[in-house]
């Protein structure tokens, strides 16, 4: 605990007066010492408020400057000079030297005893210690509840709020798996990784000053001889005793989470799987399942669904195992549902396609050839059913052994990609376009190409005619002929839409 020098000046009962060194008023006072030694520097460690009446003050201005210089070099926070005993006022050469060294020099009037100053500082430091311990005692239960109810991410968030710091969780390979707030600068992450790596896993805690001036504290998260990762806090101000306590408490909570017995995690995964199954069923009361699902969401309550279609039971089990391994490595719960040859997993809304790509990568090229992977768009957690259906449709459009397909990337091609809709379009093409194809083959005409140009130009005669290189009157004649052959009216928008889809489906 410490007090800024300016706090002393704000205490009217002490009647202290600043004589010099205004630039050092933010220096922290950690202790009060009274001395009349002619050279007290060797007994000082920094942070002291040094009180003296100047009994042993050197007589020459040069020696007095040297006296004050040694004190300043020791890191003393301020000097309180008592007047009215040895000296009627603070010597001018001391005032000049204190300004030069940026060392606050305070005049202590005769009616103010040194013990009153010391008592005031001691009492305030005790109050600050009590307040800090009270803050820690309130923050620790909140962190524990967060760990129980929300897991690793909630613990990181609560620690960040309690310490007013950015908090990172890194895995043993120095990859950031959680951060709060989001969007931490990569340069800061690199500095944290360097500090963590410098300990090589053997140093429990390290504190350093970053290139930007921030304080960086890193602790190793261990269980026995196993290093699970690193916990880091980055703050623009110093991380005090309380922050270190909270950092250690969070470390213990995270270590417990990493050290959960395998059977406990397996049971949790089964529960999560059943919750997904409930939401996809016709059960009436889904509130318990929805509450369970919220642990799969990000801090904004959003999720994405990933569906993996497999061609064998072995592939299904391997996918389930790899997804669980990925989630375990990231200190996250696994939300996976196995349904015959389909595996459904819930991801956080802020997850990109990285998890799906890691799945394909870790399966290896041989096993990846037996799966198709689809990802939904971001949905509120209560819309998990829609997300799962969307990812299943997307997976059905993916290629075996190919990269994961995201639903957003299918805009404009979904109907032609999904097998069910493609079958309908193929039948439509066979029924509606076949007469034009037969006519073109028998009569040497070009009605199919003319119809496509007309439809893709949205009925604009000039654009369509230019596309196929004929006069617009020629195109009008051909469209009339097409209407006669197909028995349709191309002025109807729905007819035009169906014909365009049929042509595209036929021509690929």
VEXRODO-552700 format. One record per residue (C-alpha): x, y, z; residue in three letters. Coordinates in steps of 0.02 Angstrom, whole numbers, plus 50000, padded with zeros to 5 digits. Layout:
# VEXRODO-552700
XYZAla/...
# end
This chain:
# VEXRODO-552700
500005000050000Unk/500585017849966Unk/500005035949975Unk/500425049449848Unk/501385064049920Unk/500005075949868Unk/498825067149990Unk/499895073550135Unk/499695091350073Unk/497805089050070Unk/497725085750259Unk/497365102950336Unk/497745097650516Unk/499565094350469Unk/499795111750392Unk/501185105550277Unk/501825117350142Unk/502615112549977Unk/504265121649956Unk/504985112649803Unk/504875097049693Unk/503075099049631Unk/503455086849490Unk/503595072549615Unk/501915074349703Unk/501295057849630Unk/502725048249712Unk/502105034849832Unk/502445035650018Unk/502565018350096Unk/503395022450263Unk/503865037050375Unk/505625038450448Unk/506335051950561Unk/508215054550557Unk/509505067450604Unk/510975058050529Unk/512165068050422Unk/512145054150290Unk/510555043550306Unk/510595036950128Unk/511345020150172Unk/509845016450286Unk/508515020450157Unk/507675008550032Unk/506485020049937Unk/504705026049960Unk/505025034350128Unk/504405051150190Unk/505985057050277Unk/505715069250420Unk/507145079750490Unk/507455095950583Unk/509165097850500Unk/510185096650660Unk/511565087350567Unk/511315096450403Unk/513005101050324Unk/513475119250339Unk/514025122350159Unk/512855123650010Unk/513895110849912Unk/513775097850051Unk/511915101150073Unk/511635097949886Unk/512615081649901Unk/511575077050055Unk/509945079449959Unk/510615071149802Unk/511015055049895Unk/509275054849971Unk/508455057549802Unk/509495043549724Unk/508865031549859Unk/507085033949794Unk/506425043549944Unk/504645049449906Unk/504795066349996Unk/505735075850131Unk/504835084650274Unk/505895098450349Unk/505405104050524Unk/505655122850550Unk/505765132950710Unk/507075122250798Unk/508765120250710Unk/508245131550567Unk/506975145650567Unk/506515141450386Unk/506955128950250Unk/508685133550181Unk/508575141150006Unk/509955129949937Unk/508935114649987Unk/507415121849898Unk/508445124549739Unk/509205107149746Unk/507515098749779Unk/506765107049624Unk/508255101249523Unk/508055083149580Unk/506145083149571Unk/506075078349754Unk/504575085549850Unk/505185096149996Unk/503865099850128Unk/503945112550266Unk/503335105450432Unk/502825119750548Unk/503375119650730Unk/501625116050800Unk/501525099950698Unk/502495085950784Unk/503335072950675Unk/502365059350766Unk/500735067150706Unk/501325065750526Unk/501905047750552Unk/500275043050638Unk/499235050850498Unk/500185041150364Unk/500165024850463Unk/498285025750495Unk/497895029450313Unk/499005015350252Unk/498105003650373Unk/496425009650305Unk/497005006350126Unk/497594988950173Unk/495924985150253Unk/494974991950102Unk/496044981749984Unk/495814965850083Unk/493944969350090Unk/493944971649901Unk/494874955249880Unk/493694946149999Unk/492214952149895Unk/493014948649727Unk/493584930949767Unk/491824923749795Unk/491234932249635Unk/492664924149541Unk/492274907249618Unk/490424908649571Unk/490924913749395Unk/492064898649380Unk/490684886949437Unk/489294894449332Unk/490194900749178Unk/491844891449166Unk/493514898149108Unk/492924913149008Unk/491834919549152Unk/493324917949271Unk/494424927949153Unk/493094941349135Unk/492824943049324Unk/494704944349355Unk/494834957949223Unk/493444968149302Unk/494114965849480Unk/495874971249432Unk/495414984249300Unk/496624975149185Unk/496664965849022Unk/496764947149057Unk/497414933548941Unk/497424914648953Unk/498744906148847Unk/498984887648816Unk/500704879448837Unk/501144883848656Unk/500824902448695Unk/499224903248593Unk/497884914648666Unk/496334904148703Unk/495374917148804Unk/495494936048824Unk/494474949548907Unk/494164962148841Unk/494264955448663Unk/495394962848531Unk/497064962748623Unk/498484970248522Unk/499604956748446Unk/501174965948503Unk/500574964948684Unk/500194946348663Unk/501964943848596Unk/502704952548749Unk/501654941748866Unk/502224926148774Unk/504044931548787Unk/503874934648975Unk/503004917749000Unk/504304908748894Unk/505744916648990Unk/505224906649143Unk/505194890349044Unk/503774884449155Unk/504844884149312Unk/504444901749376Unk/502754902949462Unk/502544921649432Unk/503404935349332Unk/503104954149327Unk/503854965949199Unk/503584982849117Unk/503054981948934Unk/503754992948796Unk/502165003348807Unk/502415006348993Unk/501064994449052Unk/501334982349195Unk/501274964049141Unk/501074950049268Unk/501154931849210Unk/500814916249314Unk/501064898149264Unk/499514887049281Unk/500084870049339Unk/499374853749404Unk/500734843149480Unk/502134843149352Unk/500984847349207Unk/500954865149138Unk/499194868849078Unk/499534886549019Unk/499864904349073Unk/498784917849152Unk/499264935849116Unk/498614952849174Unk/499084968949085Unk/498734985549172Unk/499195003749141Unk/499495005549328Unk/500484994849449Unk/499724978249500Unk/499674979249689Unk/499554966349826Unk/497684963749802Unk/497844961449615Unk/499194948349644Unk/498044939349768Unk/496624939349642Unk/497784933649504Unk/498334919149613Unk/496524914849656Unk/496034914649473Unk/497564903849438Unk/496954891049566Unk/495194890949493Unk/495864888349318Unk/497034874549377Unk/495544865749455Unk/494584867249292Unk/496034860149192Unk/496234846049318Unk/494434840049311Unk/494454821049309Unk/494164813649138Unk/492584804749195Unk/491854821449254Unk/492184829349085Unk/491454814048997Unk/489884815549103Unk/489764834049064Unk/489934830348879Unk/488534817448888Unk/487424830048977Unk/487784843048843Unk/487394830248708Unk/485724826148787Unk/485314844648800Unk/485584846648612Unk/484474831348583Unk/483094838848690Unk/483114855148593Unk/482984845648429Unk/481534835348493Unk/479714839748523Unk/479854840748713Unk/478684853848787Unk/479744860748930Unk/481434865048855Unk/481954877948986Unk/483254866649073Unk/484044862048906Unk/484094880248851Unk/484934885049015Unk/486254871748983Unk/486514877748805Unk/486934895348864Unk/488614888648923Unk/489034885348741Unk/488734903548691Unk/489944918048692Unk/489764933248806Unk/488424940348690Unk/487364924448700Unk/487754919248520Unk/488194902148448Unk/488624893748283Unk/488244875848239Unk/489434864048151Unk/488794848148068Unk/489964834248012Unk/489264820747897Unk/490274804547905Unk/490314788847799Unk/490684776347940Unk/490484773348127Unk/492374774548148Unk/492374791748068Unk/490954797448181Unk/491884792148339Unk/493504799848279Unk/492624816448244Unk/491834816448419Unk/493534812948498Unk/494434826448400Unk/493114839748435Unk/493214835548621Unk/495114836748615Unk/495014853948532Unk/493784860248662Unk/494834853048805Unk/496394861548739Unk/495444878048739Unk/494764875048916Unk/492984874448852Unk/491534862648877Unk/491084851148733Unk/489334852148659Unk/489254837648536Unk/487804826648480Unk/488034810348384Unk/486554804748278Unk/486944789648168Unk/488174796148038Unk/487994814348088Unk/488964823948221Unk/488294840848279Unk/489364852748381Unk/488974869848454Unk/490284883448442Unk/490334901148508Unk/489604914748400Unk/491294923348391Unk/492144907548329Unk/492594908448146Unk/492934893248040Unk/494544889948138Unk/493804875948244Unk/493144867048089Unk/494804868948000Unk/495734862448153Unk/494564847348151Unk/494994843447970Unk/496844846348003Unk/496924835148156Unk/495944821148074Unk/497294819847942Unk/497084818947754Unk/496534800647751Unk/495134802247880Unk/494614819547817Unk/494114811447653Unk/492694802647744Unk/491834818347811Unk/490874833647750Unk/490834849047863Unk/489574863347865Unk/489454878847974Unk/487934889448012Unk/487854908248027Unk/487844916348200Unk/486214913648297Unk/485564918148471Unk/485784902948583Unk/483904900648597Unk/483844898048408Unk/484994882948417Unk/483774872348317Unk/483844884348169Unk/485734884948179Unk/485874865948178Unk/484694864248030Unk/485664877447936Unk/487334868847967Unk/486604851947916Unk/486014859147749Unk/487724866947723Unk/488614850647762Unk/487524841547635Unk/488194853747504Unk/490024851347554Unk/491204839347468Unk/491984824247551Unk/493774828647598Unk/493514846947556Unk/493674862147667Unk/492234866547785Unk/490834876247699Unk/490044891347783Unk/488214895247752Unk/488614913347707Unk/489684907547560Unk/488214898747478Unk/487204914247436Unk/486624913047255Unk/487034894547238Unk/486114885747380Unk/484654879047277Unk/485854871747150Unk/486964864347285Unk/485784855447404Unk/485394837847336Unk/483534838947371Unk/483254855447281Unk/484444850447142Unk/483364835147106Unk/481814845947089Unk/482724858146974Unk/483374843846865Unk/481604837146844Unk/481004854746805Unk/482354856646673Unk/481914839946595Unk/480074844746585Unk/480164862946532Unk/481784864846435Unk/481744848446339Unk/480554855246203Unk/481734869746167Unk/483244858146160Unk/482334846646038Unk/481794861345929Unk/483554868545923Unk/484254851445875Unk/482974848045739Unk/482784865645667Unk/484524872545696Unk/483844886945802Unk/484574894645959Unk/483034896546068Unk/483804890046232Unk/485234902646227Unk/484024916546179Unk/482884912446326Unk/484334912346450Unk/484974929146388Unk/483224936546401Unk/482944929746577Unk/484654934946643Unk/484374952446574Unk/482754953446674Unk/481744955546513Unk/482784970146448Unk/482724967946259Unk/484234978546211Unk/485414970246339Unk/484834952646297Unk/484954955346109Unk/486714962546127Unk/487234947346231Unk/486814934846094Unk/487234946745949Unk/485524948545865Unk/484314962845835Unk/483004965645969Unk/481604962045844Unk/482394945245807Unk/482454941745994Unk/480614946646013Unk/480154934445876Unk/481134920545962Unk/480324923946133Unk/478594923046053Unk/479064906345977Unk/479694900146147Unk/478054904946231Unk/477104895046099Unk/478204879646120Unk/478154879746310Unk/476374885746329Unk/476854899246455Unk/476784918046477Unk/478494925746507Unk/477714941646573Unk/477394932046736Unk/478874934146856Unk/478664916846935Unk/478734908546765Unk/480304917946720Unk/481124912946887Unk/480734894446867Unk/481344894046688Unk/482984902646733Unk/483314890246874Unk/482904875746758Unk/484124882046625Unk/485514885046752Unk/485244867846828Unk/485304859546657Unk/486834869046598Unk/487734867646765Unk/
# end
